[in-house]
Amino acid sequence: MRRADRLIDLVARLKARPVNRADDLAAAMETSVRTIYRDIATLQAQGFPIEGAAGVGYVLRGDVDLPPLAFDHDQIDAVALGLAFVEQVGDPDLVAAARAARAKIDAAWGNGPTPPPSQRRLRARQLFEQRAPDCAAQIRAAIRGRKRLGFAYHDAQQRRSARDVHPLALTTYAHGWLLIAWCPQRSDFRVFRLDRMTEVAVRADTFTETPGQDLATYLRQRH
């Protein structure tokens, strides 16, 4: 990430919470605490009303307006390709969101209407059967709300089982979609193919991603 982009990200994080510790900011932004100290000093020198000290926490006083988004051509291409991919593989809600986002970016970038498909130079294509099933929208809602998720699952041998898990993340890949989850019943991480899930139900009760049972732990173990 470019330093200018990192500074904007840092200001946004300072705005989001009343008090921010450097350790927490460094972990969230995947950088070093030393870098956070330097960036805070840079923002303070630029006139941002940031109070606090190392080891205590930082507070952003008053209203701060971030500069409007500015993309270079490569960044616009990356966003365009990503949105095109989402339109191909997403569930209906994500497809609609991708199209709306594309229209906003096109209008801001070119001061004109969204170009027709024939004028788009970066494209994505995915097999229809590999697109996200409709239940993906329910799963995304469960992930956002930290809600337990229940469903029936059929494995490769067509054996059926009832599952009740803590949904952590969704992954799309060349052959479809996967749910990464913590399974309390088995006290371990599990990965499920969405095309093998039926009777999906978002539970009313929430869960907390505790250390050792969270996405960060899963990624460390697998990568």
Stockholm file with secondary structure:
# STOCKHOLM 1.0

chainA/1-223         MRRADRLIDLVARLKARPVNRADDLAAAMETSVRTIYRDIATLQAQGFPIEGAAGVGYVLRGDVDLPPLAFDHDQIDAVALGLAFVEQVGDPDLVAAARAARAKIDAAWGNGPTPPPSQRRLRARQLFEQRAPDCAAQIRAAIRGRKRLGFAYHDAQQRRSARDVHPLALTTYAHGWLLIAWCPQRSDFRVFRLDRMTEVAVRADTFTETPGQDLATYLRQRH
#=GR chainA/1-223 SS CCHHHHHHHHHHHHHHSSCBCHHHHHHHHTSCHHHHHHHHHHHHHTTCCEEEETTTEEEECSCCCCCCCCCCHHHHHHHHHHHHHHHHHSCHHHHHHHHHHHHHHHHHHHSSCCCCGGGCSSCCCCCGGGSCCTHHHHHHHHHHHTEEEEEEEECTTCCEEEEEEEEEEEEEETTEEEEEEEETTTTEEEEEEGGGEEEEEEEEEECCCCTTSSHHHHHHHHC
#=GC SS_cons         CCHHHHHHHHHHHHHHSSCBCHHHHHHHHTSCHHHHHHHHHHHHHTTCCEEEETTTEEEECSCCCCCCCCCCHHHHHHHHHHHHHHHHHSCHHHHHHHHHHHHHHHHHHHSSCCCCGGGCSSCCCCCGGGSCCTHHHHHHHHHHHTEEEEEEEECTTCCEEEEEEEEEEEEEETTEEEEEEEETTTTEEEEEEGGGEEEEEEEEEECCCCTTSSHHHHHHHHC
//
